[in-house]
Amino acid sequence: MPRIAPISELRNYGQVLEKVRPNAPVYLTKNGHGEYSVHSIEDDEEFEKSRAMLKLMTELVKGLRSGEEQGWLSEEDVDKHFAEKKAKMLFPAQ
């Protein structure tokens, strides 16, 4: 069951923070409507991991579509591409 509290309870923020648990944020309302949430750092870290995973999966799908539509690169072309990138990082243009 969600933990809901009016934003006015932040005057005694310690009591609000005591209610926060991993996977159980406290939702703060303003004028009867949801406005903010207070969640644990653990939840925030999990959210960031999920966001990164979604971004990675999106990029992988783009790569698959690109390969299917425009053709795949050979292993030699991939090796050459990354060798050039490595060289640019090690010896930037002056």
Secondary structure, DSSP 8 states (H G I E B T S, - for coil): --EEEEGGGGGGHHHHHHH-BTTB-EEEEETTEEEEEE--HHHHHHHHHHHHHHHHHHHHHHHHHHHHHH----HHHHHHHHHHHHHHHHS---
